C-alpha cells in the first residue's frame, strides 16, 4: 500500500531529505517504505540521530560490528549487509567480522549465521 495524501507525502519527502543528508547522501529502500507514514520515518530519524549523531563513546567500527551482530540475531538481512559493509568501511578486518559471526553462531546458532554469510564472497575450492 502507498500513501496517497499529498500533505503526508510532502511531510515524508522533507523528512527523507533530512535523513538522507544525515546519512551522508544515501537512503535505503526501507526508509522510503516507512515514509508512507511521516511520523514513523520521523521517529526512525530521531533514533538515528540519538544513536549516531550525538555524543558516542564507541568507535564507529565497533558500533557497526555490534549492529551487524544484532541484525544477525534478529535475522534482518538489510541490517546485516548495511552494517557489515559499514564496519568494513570503518576499518573492520575480515577476521574481526568473522570473529563477530563466530560469536553470533555460538550464541544464536546456525540460523542466525546463514543470512550473515552473504556478506562474504565465496572462496574458490578448486
N, C-alpha and C positions, 0 to 999 in steps of 0.2 A: 504494500500500500504506500501511497505517496501523498505528502501534504499538498493540498490544493489552495489553501487560504493564502492569498498574496501577501497579506500583512505578516503572517507567520513565516512565510518564505523569506521575506526581506529581513526579518529579525535573525533567522538562521544564517542567511548569507553574511550578515555583518559579523556574527559570532565566528563563523567559519574563517572569515578573513583574519580576524584577530588570532584565532587558533593557529592558522597557517603561518602567520608572522612569528608567533611564539615558538613554533616547531622548526623554524629556520627555512620556511618556504614550502613545506610539504604537508599534505593531508593524506590520510588513509581512507579507503573506501568506507571503512567502519564509521569514521567521523561524518561522512556525507550521509550515511544511512540514519544515524541517530539525530541528524539535523532536521529530520521530519518533525521533531519536537524541539523548538528553540530552547525550552527550559532544560531539556535533557542534555543537549550539546553544550549549553552554558554550564551546567553542573559538571560535565566532564572537563571543560576548560578550566574551571575553578580548581578542581582536584589536580589537574595537570600543573597549574601554577603552584599550588601548595606543595606538590611533590617534586617539582623540577626547577622552579624559578626562584623560590625563596631560599633562605639560608639552608644549605645542605652540608652535612658533615662527611658523608662517604664520598670517595672519589667516584666520578662518573662510571668508570669501568666496572666497579663493584656493584654500583646501583643497577646497571644494565644486566649484569650476571644474575643478580637476585631476582629482578623482574622476569628474566628469561626462565629461571628455575620455577618461579611461581606460575608462569604460563604453562610450563610442563606439568606441574602438579594439578592445574586446573584443566589441562587439555586444550588450551587455546592456541591454535596454530599461528594466528596473526601475532600474538604476543611473543611466542617462541621465536618466530622468524625476525620480527622487527627488533627485538631487544638482543637477540643473538648477534645480529648484524651490527647494532649499535655498540655492543660490548666489544666486538672486534675492531670497529672504527675508533673506539676509545682506548685501545691498547691491549685488550684481552688476547691471549695467545690461544691457539688451537688446544694446547694442553690444559689451559685454565678452563676453557669451555668444556672440554672432556671431563675434567675433574668435577665440575658442577653437575654435568649429566650423570656421572657415576653416583654422586650424592642423591640426585633425583631418583635414579634407579634403585639405590639402596633403600630410600625412604618410601617411594611410591610404586615401585615395581616396573615391569616391562611396558605396561600400557601407557605409562607416562613418558617412557623413553622413546617409544616408537615414533610419535609425531615429531619429537625433537631431533631425531636422526636426520630429518630433512634439511637441517641447517648445514650438514656436511655434504661434500661431494663424494661420490663413490670412488674407492681405490681400485686400481686395476689388479685383478687377481691372476692374470695370465703370466 
